[in-house]
Amino acid sequence: DGGQLRIFGEAPTSSRVKDDILPVANRLLLFWASEELPHEVRATHRDRFTVTVWFKRAAEAVQGPNFLMDLLYRHNAVRPLTVPEAVRRGGCSEGIAQQAARLAALLLGRGEEERLALLRALVPGICRQCGDSSAEGASG
């Protein structure tokens, strides 16, 4: 029926198949999805259900031009940390942590479309370095 997890050889560009792992009911498969383990999921020919969870270290989660949007829309802090605490541990300024707290509170109880619209309207005006939401916005 397809749906195998295909593991390739160690080289990042390797096309040598190291293993095909069949999808079996009640099987839990955990692995680090990184450059050291190139992989793909093969096409399936019937309905299958999967759960994918991504773990990021704080320092990785606060990188990139859209990190605040990604952080608040796509990620959750690992409890007992809150998003602002995770942002602080990731090395962001106190201003960014305060903005994350403010935005997280605004998003509570809202549907996905409303959350996305709010973030798209508010995040671009926040400086990625200091958290200031002045007229200069993201260029700070």
Phi, psi and omega per residue, in radians:
D1 nan -0.052 3.133
G2 1.423 -2.877 3.101
G3 1.453 0.211 -3.130
Q4 -1.178 2.621 2.948
L5 -1.553 2.070 -3.132
R6 -1.770 2.167 3.102
I7 -1.829 2.268 3.140
F8 -1.734 2.964 3.091
G9 -1.013 2.950 -2.997
E10 -1.097 -0.609 -3.083
A11 -1.131 2.382 -3.100
P12 -0.980 -0.489 -3.121
T13 -1.817 0.198 -3.083
S14 -1.185 2.421 3.033
S15 -1.920 0.077 3.107
R16 -1.278 2.156 3.141
V17 -1.367 2.110 3.132
K18 -1.523 -0.701 -3.112
D19 -2.847 2.586 2.944
D20 -2.020 2.148 -3.117
I21 -1.866 2.068 -3.082
L22 -1.284 2.519 3.048
P23 -1.351 2.057 -3.113
V24 -2.116 2.393 -3.134
A25 -0.938 2.412 3.099
N26 1.167 0.367 3.079
R27 -1.654 2.370 3.036
L28 -1.981 2.163 -3.123
L29 -2.115 2.110 3.120
L30 -2.088 2.357 3.078
F31 -2.779 2.758 3.077
W32 -1.438 2.023 3.109
A33 -1.519 1.669 -3.087
S34 -2.462 3.138 3.099
E35 -1.088 -0.425 -3.139
E36 -1.325 -0.219 3.134
L37 -2.323 1.311 3.114
P38 -1.112 2.391 -3.043
H39 -2.723 2.927 3.003
E40 -2.686 2.774 3.030
V41 -1.848 2.183 -3.086
R42 -1.304 2.740 3.133
A43 -1.044 2.528 3.119
T44 -1.925 2.691 -3.104
H45 -1.976 0.232 3.025
R46 -2.720 2.959 -3.111
D47 -1.130 2.372 3.052
R48 -2.414 2.704 3.133
F49 -2.140 2.325 3.134
T50 -2.347 2.797 3.024
V51 -2.223 2.250 3.110
T52 -2.071 2.276 3.129
V53 -2.198 2.308 3.099
W54 -1.959 2.282 3.037
F55 -1.905 2.292 3.069
K56 -2.178 2.482 2.983
R57 -1.277 2.658 -3.078
A58 -0.954 -0.749 -3.103
A59 -1.098 -0.557 3.094
E60 -1.331 -0.634 -3.067
A61 -1.229 -0.358 -3.106
V62 -1.824 0.462 3.098
Q63 -1.863 2.772 3.048
G64 1.623 2.805 -3.039
P65 -1.202 -0.412 -3.100
N66 -1.986 0.474 -3.008
F67 -1.052 -0.664 -3.089
L68 -1.174 -0.734 3.070
M69 -1.072 -0.870 3.133
D70 -1.048 -0.782 -3.098
L71 -1.050 -0.787 -3.065
L72 -1.456 -0.398 -3.103
Y73 -1.704 -0.643 -2.990
R74 -1.933 -0.272 -3.015
H75 -2.059 2.788 3.003
N76 -2.270 2.441 3.060
A77 -1.236 2.565 3.087
V78 -1.353 2.149 -3.106
R79 -1.089 2.519 0.258
P80 -1.550 0.106 -3.127
L81 -1.243 2.576 2.958
T82 -1.673 2.943 3.102
V83 -1.013 -0.827 3.121
P84 -1.039 -0.667 3.109
E85 -1.139 -0.706 3.118
A86 -1.139 -0.680 3.111
V87 -1.100 -0.753 3.098
R88 -1.060 -0.800 -3.138
R89 -1.131 -0.434 3.108
G90 -1.360 -0.082 3.077
G91 1.690 0.210 3.123
C92 -1.403 2.831 3.127
S93 -1.204 2.831 3.080
E94 -1.078 -0.594 3.109
G95 -1.070 -0.731 3.097
I96 -1.146 -0.735 3.120
A97 -1.068 -0.718 3.118
Q98 -1.169 -0.694 3.082
Q99 -1.129 -0.717 3.107
A100 -1.057 -0.730 3.116
A101 -1.121 -0.768 -3.133
R102 -1.098 -0.813 -3.123
L103 -1.184 -0.711 3.115
A104 -1.042 -0.704 3.109
A105 -1.145 -0.662 3.112
L106 -1.134 -0.538 -3.060
L107 -1.448 -0.318 -3.084
L108 -0.967 2.307 3.050
G109 1.321 0.087 -3.124
R110 -1.727 2.656 3.097
G111 -1.259 2.924 -3.060
E112 -1.046 -0.801 -3.112
E113 -1.121 -0.715 -3.140
E114 -1.181 -0.703 3.096
R115 -1.049 -0.811 -3.125
L116 -1.104 -0.746 3.133
A117 -1.100 -0.752 3.112
L118 -1.073 -0.820 -3.132
L119 -1.106 -0.729 3.125
R120 -1.097 -0.560 -3.135
A121 -1.397 -0.613 -2.980
L122 -1.715 -0.659 -3.014
V123 -1.150 -0.699 -3.110
P124 -1.029 -0.386 3.136
G125 -1.534 0.102 -3.109
I126 -1.800 2.238 3.100
C127 -1.133 2.265 -3.112
R128 -1.250 -0.264 -3.107
Q129 -1.684 -0.836 -3.017
C130 -1.932 -0.281 -3.135
G131 1.576 -0.022 3.139
D132 -1.131 2.479 3.088
S133 -2.003 0.796 3.135
S134 -1.376 -3.097 -3.121
A135 -1.052 -0.528 3.126
E136 -1.225 -0.439 3.074
G137 0.997 -2.334 -3.005
A138 -1.070 -0.355 3.116
S139 -1.458 -0.201 3.003
G140 0.829 nan nan
